[in-house]
Amino acid sequence: MIKVLLLEDDLLFSETLIDSLEDYDFSFTHVADGEQFLIKAYEEHFDIFLLDINVPLLNGIESLSQIRAHGNSTPAIFLTSYQDKETLKNCFQNGCDDYMTKPFDIDELYLRIMSILKRSGKAIDALVFDNLTFNPLNQTILQNNTAVVHGGKVVELFKLFFENRGKIVSKDMICDRLWNFDEEFSEGSIRVYVTRLQKLFENKKIHNIKNIGYKIDF
């Protein structure tokens, strides 16, 4: 899970961004002004900062500058409507690692984040499970080096089983990982994704532990 601190006062834009990137295993803390950004940045550890510039109380550039002055080296990307070279220069002089002009492509933002995290040593390593490999850069499952699944709930289920290998994965754990609290799900929908994942395994079997959950043989 990649922890993101987002500084953005546009609620609709924030919700869209969060909804899009949470599918890639990102966890967001969202603040709408520079002072709240500083409080959160000092209180918690984050893997990356995403910042707008024109926000209340303390703008994004000043906020990042203060963080850098206190020795915080968390990678930072500015997401802004400003396009002039002077603002761009100011962002980098005050400690940003990248800069994207709105509107931008979400997939491009994701790739830039992963590239920055890789350079900083924070990127998620590939997960190897039997004949399957999870590539965190593009959220793809490969089977014998051939991509078979890209993103979505099957990928999340694969990661959940990997993280709990050798243990029983309860239905509650699956529901918490695959669905938001306000989304509807059923026993049947859980079985659908378990079955899809089972088809990818050649030598392992996912066992149904009655009334509890599932477990993979090792």
Backbone torsions as a table, in degrees:
resi	resn	phi	psi	omega
1	MET	NA	125.9	179.4
2	ILE	-96.9	120.2	-176.8
3	LYS	-89.7	123.8	-175.9
4	VAL	-118.6	133.7	169.9
5	LEU	-104.7	115.0	-176.8
6	LEU	-105.8	122.5	174.1
7	LEU	-105.2	105.7	-176.1
8	GLU	-159.0	127.3	-178.4
9	ASP	-95.2	-4.3	175.7
10	ASP	-88.4	104.7	-173.4
11	LEU	-63.7	-44.1	-178.6
12	LEU	-63.5	-44.6	177.7
13	PHE	-61.7	-42.5	-179.7
14	SER	-60.9	-45.9	-179.2
15	GLU	-62.7	-40.8	178.7
16	THR	-64.3	-45.2	-179.9
17	LEU	-62.7	-46.4	-178.9
18	ILE	-63.7	-46.2	179.4
19	ASP	-59.3	-38.3	-178.1
20	SER	-71.7	-42.8	-174.5
21	LEU	-85.5	-20.5	178.4
22	GLU	-65.0	-23.2	175.2
23	ASP	-66.7	-18.9	179.5
24	TYR	-98.4	22.5	176.8
25	ASP	69.0	42.2	174.8
26	PHE	-104.6	142.9	174.5
27	SER	-115.7	124.2	-172.3
28	PHE	-107.1	140.2	161.3
29	THR	-115.7	121.4	-174.6
30	HIS	-110.1	130.0	174.3
31	VAL	-128.9	153.3	-173.3
32	ALA	-109.1	-2.7	178.1
33	ASP	-144.4	161.1	-174.4
34	GLY	-63.5	-33.8	-179.1
35	GLU	-67.4	-41.6	176.7
36	GLN	-65.9	-34.4	176.2
37	PHE	-59.4	-47.2	-180.0
38	LEU	-61.7	-42.2	-179.7
39	ILE	-60.4	-49.6	-178.8
40	LYS	-65.7	-39.9	-178.8
41	ALA	-65.0	-32.4	178.0
42	TYR	-80.8	-30.1	-176.0
43	GLU	-80.6	-34.7	-171.1
44	GLU	-128.6	161.9	173.1
45	HIS	-93.0	134.7	175.7
46	PHE	-127.6	154.2	178.7
47	ASP	-85.6	-27.3	-179.6
48	ILE	-158.5	148.8	173.7
49	PHE	-106.1	135.7	169.1
50	LEU	-117.8	123.7	-171.1
51	LEU	-132.1	135.1	163.9
52	ASP	-84.1	163.0	-180.0
53	ILE	-94.0	-52.6	-173.6
54	ASN	-86.2	83.4	-179.9
55	VAL	-127.3	160.7	-176.2
56	PRO	-66.2	160.1	172.1
57	LEU	68.4	-53.5	179.2
58	LEU	-148.4	119.3	-173.9
59	ASN	-68.9	168.1	-173.8
60	GLY	-61.5	-38.8	-179.8
61	ILE	-66.0	-45.5	178.4
62	GLU	-63.7	-38.0	179.7
63	SER	-62.9	-47.1	179.9
64	LEU	-66.6	-37.9	179.0
65	SER	-59.8	-41.4	179.1
66	GLN	-66.2	-40.5	178.7
67	ILE	-61.9	-44.8	-179.4
68	ARG	-64.7	-37.0	-179.9
69	ALA	-63.4	-23.8	178.5
70	HIS	-97.5	13.5	172.5
71	GLY	86.7	9.2	179.2
72	ASN	-82.0	119.3	-176.0
73	SER	-107.7	16.7	178.7
74	THR	-54.2	129.3	179.6
75	PRO	-56.1	146.0	-175.6
76	ALA	-138.9	137.5	175.8
77	ILE	-124.6	129.4	174.6
78	PHE	-87.8	133.2	175.9
79	LEU	-118.6	107.2	-168.2
80	THR	-148.8	162.9	175.8
81	SER	-87.1	-14.6	179.1
82	TYR	-65.1	136.7	-179.4
83	GLN	-124.7	-4.0	-175.1
84	ASP	-76.4	151.9	-176.0
85	LYS	-66.3	-31.9	-178.7
86	GLU	-65.8	-41.4	177.2
87	THR	-66.3	-41.9	177.5
88	LEU	-58.0	-46.6	179.0
89	LYS	-61.0	-41.9	-179.4
90	ASN	-63.0	-39.7	178.7
91	CYS	-60.6	-48.5	-177.9
92	PHE	-70.0	-35.6	178.0
93	GLN	-65.5	-23.2	-179.6
94	ASN	-103.1	15.6	165.8
95	GLY	107.5	11.8	179.1
96	CYS	-80.6	158.3	179.1
97	ASP	-103.1	-21.5	179.8
98	ASP	-160.1	169.8	-171.6
99	TYR	-151.0	127.0	177.7
100	MET	-129.0	136.6	-178.4
101	THR	-93.7	130.3	176.3
102	LYS	-72.6	144.9	-8.1
103	PRO	-77.7	153.8	-179.2
104	PHE	-136.9	167.5	-179.9
105	ASP	-85.6	128.2	-177.4
106	ILE	-61.3	-40.4	-179.5
107	ASP	-63.6	-36.5	177.2
108	GLU	-66.5	-41.4	176.9
109	LEU	-59.6	-45.8	179.4
110	TYR	-57.5	-45.8	-179.1
111	LEU	-64.2	-37.9	178.5
112	ARG	-67.2	-40.5	177.4
113	ILE	-60.3	-48.7	-177.6
114	MET	-64.4	-35.6	177.8
115	SER	-64.9	-43.8	178.7
116	ILE	-64.3	-43.7	-179.9
117	LEU	-64.5	-36.8	178.0
118	LYS	-63.6	-44.2	179.7
119	ARG	-65.3	-31.0	-178.2
120	SER	-89.5	1.1	178.9
121	GLY	79.0	15.9	-177.2
122	LYS	-105.7	-1.2	-175.7
123	ALA	-68.5	149.8	177.0
124	ILE	-72.7	132.5	176.9
125	ASP	-72.6	158.0	174.5
126	ALA	-63.9	142.9	178.2
127	LEU	-103.3	125.3	-179.6
128	VAL	-111.3	124.9	-173.1
129	PHE	-140.8	105.4	-177.0
130	ASP	58.3	-124.7	-179.9
131	ASN	-94.4	11.9	-176.7
132	LEU	-111.4	148.0	176.7
133	THR	-132.4	132.8	174.4
134	PHE	-99.1	122.7	177.9
135	ASN	-97.8	108.9	-176.4
136	PRO	-70.1	-20.5	-177.8
137	LEU	-64.8	-40.3	-179.4
138	ASN	-122.7	14.0	176.5
139	GLN	53.6	49.5	-177.0
140	THR	-121.8	139.6	171.2
141	ILE	-96.3	128.6	177.8
142	LEU	-109.9	139.5	175.4
143	GLN	-116.9	115.9	-175.7
144	ASN	52.6	44.2	176.3
145	ASN	70.0	13.5	176.2
146	THR	-116.5	128.3	-178.4
147	ALA	-64.4	128.4	-179.5
148	VAL	-121.6	-25.0	179.2
149	VAL	-141.3	135.7	177.4
150	HIS	-123.6	114.8	175.1
151	GLY	65.2	-174.7	173.7
152	GLY	82.7	-170.4	-171.6
153	LYS	-71.7	-29.7	177.9
154	VAL	-64.2	-40.7	177.2
155	VAL	-63.8	-43.8	179.0
156	GLU	-62.4	-39.8	178.7
157	LEU	-66.2	-40.1	176.6
158	PHE	-58.6	-47.1	-179.8
159	LYS	-64.0	-37.6	179.8
160	LEU	-64.0	-44.0	177.2
161	PHE	-65.3	-38.6	179.6
162	PHE	-63.7	-44.8	-179.0
163	GLU	-64.5	-24.7	-177.0
164	ASN	-119.3	32.2	-178.1
165	ARG	-59.4	135.9	-178.2
166	GLY	87.7	-5.3	-178.0
167	LYS	-119.3	164.6	173.5
168	ILE	-79.0	130.5	175.2
169	VAL	-98.3	111.6	-175.0
170	SER	-74.2	160.8	177.0
171	LYS	-63.4	-34.5	177.6
172	ASP	-63.8	-40.1	178.0
173	MET	-62.8	-40.8	179.3
174	ILE	-65.3	-44.8	-180.0
175	CYS	-61.9	-42.9	-179.3
176	ASP	-63.5	-35.5	-177.6
177	ARG	-80.6	-38.3	-170.9
178	LEU	-92.4	-21.9	-176.3
179	TRP	-131.2	145.1	172.2
180	ASN	-74.0	162.5	-174.6
181	PHE	-61.3	-26.9	-177.5
182	ASP	-98.0	7.2	178.5
183	GLU	-95.2	144.7	178.6
184	GLU	-86.1	144.2	175.9
185	PHE	-148.5	170.9	-179.1
186	SER	-148.5	169.7	175.5
187	GLU	-57.7	-39.0	-179.0
188	GLY	-64.4	-39.2	-179.6
189	SER	-68.0	-35.0	175.2
190	ILE	-62.5	-45.9	-179.0
191	ARG	-62.4	-34.7	179.3
192	VAL	-59.0	-47.4	-177.5
193	TYR	-74.3	-33.6	174.8
194	VAL	-63.2	-42.9	179.2
195	THR	-63.7	-41.4	178.1
196	ARG	-61.9	-40.2	179.2
197	LEU	-70.8	-39.3	179.9
198	GLN	-57.1	-36.7	-178.7
199	LYS	-63.1	-20.4	-179.2
200	LEU	-81.8	-21.2	-177.5
201	PHE	-86.0	135.8	177.7
202	GLU	-97.6	-34.9	-172.9
203	ASN	-120.8	2.2	-178.8
204	LYS	-120.1	151.5	178.7
205	LYS	-124.6	134.3	175.6
206	ILE	-89.8	115.2	-177.6
207	HIS	-91.4	138.7	174.9
208	ASN	-87.0	113.5	176.2
209	ILE	-91.5	106.6	-169.0
210	LYS	-50.3	128.4	176.6
211	ASN	65.5	6.3	-178.1
212	ILE	-120.9	-60.7	-176.3
213	GLY	171.5	-137.4	-174.3
214	TYR	-139.8	157.0	176.5
215	LYS	-148.0	142.2	179.5
216	ILE	-101.8	137.2	175.7
217	ASP	-69.6	147.5	173.9
218	PHE	-129.8	NA	NA
